[in-house]
């Protein structure tokens, strides 16, 4: 400290002398000295305690997340879910309920690219469920999708998507005959190409697509089959979308319009009616991206479909379509979705069914490796002014044993209420599972 004070004194004297010499020079040149001694003295550094370095907090990561398999530019995430199912009404019967137990297998594979430009993602899942006593109630469904993004310029990119889904629909659906010996299989293929350009404050997207829908025949009790070839169709799509605002804005309004004509394999259906139709969809809403707290979009949507046959009325539907993720805390995640659709039916002189869906799922982290799962959903189907309602509720617990294994148990209840007053049923399920992942 004594040495430090001595050095400060020497520096002060040297600066005073320099200031005096500068003043004499300025006076000799006819100028006034404009560098006050106090200013120079104030510029002398004063020894202080060294500041404590600021340590930035790292973003919290999931230490139980699967790390995947490196495949040279791609990372693969395979998994296998093995579970058991107990159902109080496996046949979804409105009459006598028959309880049953079953086995569930669900292999899946997900991948994503690790490139500096462009991106490629994809997934494939199969879900096989078999009951012990009612083999006819066994189901096999699946889904696959892939998406490729091509970065053309800084403000322009193209998106290419392809998807496939395989579902089964049982006698609980009014479009499946009550005498069906097994569920009906439905297949959907879809592919699209979109081009997006950001003009700076206005982002526009033009998309072309094609959908193929296939309905399998249904075997009937006592022999015979119900042919559904007349329901198979092709549906080309053209859509335009405009989003107002810069890409980093937390809220951006948008509008979207789509034209979707539908062409069936057969000109006349089983009722000798022309089912070819022209569809229109209009949406106006807002997208939001406020970091990890709020992400998603919400819109008011109007659907319209007119048919070639004069006996089939034009179908119209209005509803809210949304896909929202909300994280009020770092331990809580809430996902909310709503949907709207117009689906063709096989009923004579009835054009389409109007469908509204909504889901709400909550995930609460009780511990770093234990999650509480709570969810509910409501689905409404309106056909000829008769509305069927399906309500579900679930409660589950997931325990992440390590990054490669998760154990879970889930309760799920389903309640179906028919608009006609007949066919109501309920089913309670208890499911346990082990998920092995890489």
Rosetta blueprint (number, residue, H / E / L):
1 X L
2 X H
3 X H
4 X H
5 X H
6 X H
7 X H
8 X H
9 X H
10 X H
11 X H
12 X H
13 X H
14 X H
15 X H
16 X H
17 X H
18 X H
19 X H
20 X H
21 X H
22 X H
23 X H
24 X H
25 X H
26 X H
27 X H
28 X H
29 X L
30 X L
31 X L
32 X L
33 X L
34 X L
35 X L
36 X L
37 X H
38 X H
39 X H
40 X H
41 X H
42 X H
43 X L
44 X L
45 X L
46 X L
47 X L
48 X L
49 X L
50 X L
51 X L
52 X L
53 X L
54 X L
55 X L
56 X L
57 X L
58 X L
59 X L
60 X L
61 X L
62 X L
63 X L
64 X L
65 X L
66 X L
67 X L
68 X L
69 X E
70 X E
71 X L
72 X L
73 X L
74 X E
75 X E
76 X E
77 X E
78 X E
79 X E
80 X E
81 X E
82 X E
83 X E
84 X E
85 X E
86 X E
87 X E
88 X L
89 X L
90 X L
91 X L
92 X L
93 X L
94 X L
95 X L
96 X L
97 X L
98 X L
99 X L
100 X E
101 X E
102 X E
103 X E
104 X E
105 X E
106 X E
107 X E
108 X E
109 X E
110 X E
111 X E
112 X E
113 X E
114 X L
115 X L
116 X L
117 X L
118 X L
119 X E
120 X E
121 X E
122 X E
123 X E
124 X E
125 X E
126 X E
127 X E
128 X E
129 X E
130 X E
131 X E
132 X L
133 X L
134 X L
135 X H
136 X H
137 X H
138 X L
139 X E
140 X E
141 X E
142 X E
143 X E
144 X E
145 X E
146 X E
147 X E
148 X E
149 X E
150 X E
151 X E
152 X E
153 X E
154 X L
155 X L
156 X E
157 X E
158 X E
159 X E
160 X E
161 X E
162 X E
163 X E
164 X E
165 X E
166 X E
167 X E
168 X E
169 X E
170 X L
171 X L
172 X L
173 X L
174 X L
175 X L
176 X L
177 X L
178 X L
179 X L
180 X E
181 X L
182 X L
183 X L
184 X E
185 X E
186 X E
187 X E
188 X E
189 X E
190 X E
191 X E
192 X E
193 X E
194 X E
195 X E
196 X E
197 X E
198 X E
199 X L
200 X L
201 X L
202 X E
203 X E
204 X E
205 X E
206 X E
207 X E
208 X E
209 X E
210 X E
211 X E
212 X E
213 X E
214 X E
215 X E
216 X L
217 X L
218 X E
219 X E
220 X E
221 X L
222 X L
223 X L
224 X L
225 X E
226 X E
227 X L
228 X L
229 X H
230 X H
231 X H
232 X L
233 X E
234 X E
235 X E
236 X E
237 X E
238 X E
239 X E
240 X E
241 X E
242 X E
243 X E
244 X E
245 X L
246 X L
247 X L
248 X L
249 X L
250 X L
251 X E
252 X E
253 X E
254 X E
255 X E
256 X E
257 X E
258 X E
259 X E
260 X E
261 X E
262 X E
263 X E
264 X E
265 X L
266 X L
267 X L
268 X E
269 X L
270 X L
271 X L
272 X L
273 X L
274 X E
275 X L
276 X L
277 X E
278 X E
279 X E
280 X E
281 X E
282 X E
283 X E
284 X E
285 X E
286 X E
287 X E
288 X E
289 X E
290 X E
291 X L
292 X L
293 X L
294 X E
295 X E
296 X E
297 X E
298 X E
299 X E
300 X E
301 X E
302 X E
303 X E
304 X E
305 X E
306 X E
307 X E
308 X L
309 X L
310 X L
311 X L
312 X L
313 X L
314 X L
315 X E
316 X E
317 X E
318 X E
319 X E
320 X E
321 X E
322 X E
323 X E
324 X E
325 X E
326 X E
327 X E
328 X E
329 X E
330 X L
331 X L
332 X E
333 X E
334 X E
335 X E
336 X E
337 X E
338 X E
339 X E
340 X E
341 X E
342 X E
343 X E
344 X E
345 X L
346 X L
347 X L
348 X L
349 X L
350 X L
351 X L
352 X E
353 X E
354 X E
355 X E
356 X E
357 X E
358 X E
359 X E
360 X E
361 X E
362 X E
363 X E
364 X E
365 X E
366 X E
367 X E
368 X L
369 X L
370 X E
371 X E
372 X E
373 X E
374 X E
375 X E
376 X E
377 X E
378 X E
379 X E
380 X E
381 X E
382 X E
383 X E
384 X L
385 X L
386 X E
387 X E
388 X E
389 X E
390 X E
391 X E
392 X E
393 X E
394 X E
395 X E
396 X E
397 X E
398 X E
399 X E
400 X E
401 X E
402 X E
403 X L
404 X L
405 X E
406 X E
407 X E
408 X E
409 X E
410 X E
411 X E
412 X E
413 X E
414 X E
415 X E
416 X E
417 X E
418 X L
419 X L
420 X L
421 X L
422 X L
423 X L
424 X L
425 X E
426 X E
427 X E
428 X E
429 X E
430 X E
431 X E
432 X E
433 X E
434 X E
435 X E
436 X E
437 X E
438 X L
